[in-house]
Amino acid sequence: MILTDKLKQVILHPPVRDIRHQTAYYPSSASCITVDPDTGLRKAIGSCLRKQWYAIKGVTPTDPGDSANQLKKEMGGVIQALIEDKLKAAGLWMASETRIWIPKYKLSGRIDSWVWDPKTLDRGGAKVPIMVEFKSTGRFQEPGTIKLSKGKLLPKDEHVAQVLPYLDFYSQYPGYFHGEPVRCIVFVIGRDSMEWCEHVVFLGGSGHFGMPLKEEDRYAIVQNQAGTFQLKYITLKGIYNRWLQLTEFLRQKQIPDRDYELQYSNDKLAKLVGAGQLSKTDVGKIAKAQKGDPEGKGCWLPKGDWQCGWCDWKTHCYQGIKHKQPDIIAQEQPSAGVSTPAPVTEPIGET
Ligand code: SF4
């Protein structure tokens, strides 16, 4: 190996690093809480509050990703630049990396790109801008996200949640959009096949026609080649409330509960089986384990949330709690393309 050691060194420990203290929340960490209609269980969408708490408090990561994971994250930026070049050639590109700041929630974000709606270019007259958020994914064609699968074609919930604050921010400026809804295209592209899918996200209700709506009335709507979907479980109020809660945790110097699980309980596994949310293989393994352990004293199946499996603070968070490594973690990987905006100056949480 001639290059590997030096490459790993520069990838994991770049000579120029941003070591500023995080002083704002980022839309890429947007999250909300809902209830899974099939299991009746609480379900988190997006970033774990406890994970954000560790980052803000400056807790040293116990499980930082390896060099390959870091490259995957950076690949998102490379793909964004490639697609933007094509958009420029098509005469559609308008701007890149524009910033927003929502003081009420100390929210600092950066929108990947803006394009002109081709329809408005073709007809002449006022040109209408549309935001674009790029997301790359490693899995072949990403069934249900890039390719229609079992009637489903939707972006990941966390990607939808991320763009709602952008849409909210720009809803203040309806004049920019000449009567058209404020929209953001979540452009998802597979790193392996380079196939892609566009999901157009906008805010539900009639706020986009100039009628102000309360946050609780505003939810995500997604349009793509499979149709129009109202995601009423992803609301602006739900997203903003989570950052308000985190601020309160920080102010009170309390650590938030875990939003995800490194290992599901047997009770949860049984509910997932009942809701048809596990593979046939997993259902078979659980049935076999249940026979030998009907009282559920042991772990029926090593399985948990990928969010914990990929978390930089996994060991710290589960210190003293013994688990087998859940196998679901190997099936998922973080999406690339989320850029971290530069922090702003006002402190968050602690006073
Ligand atoms: S390990 Fe899981 S619960 Fe703990 S901070 Fe990370 S994502 Fe949250």
Boltz pocket constraint, residues with backbone or C-beta under 6 A from the ligand:
constraints:
  - pocket:
      binder: B
      contacts: [[A, 48], [A, 49], [A, 50], [A, 51], [A, 257], [A, 258], [A, 259], [A, 260], [A, 261], [A, 262], [A, 307], [A, 308], [A, 309], [A, 311], [A, 312], [A, 313], [A, 314], [A, 317], [A, 318]]
      max_distance: 6.0
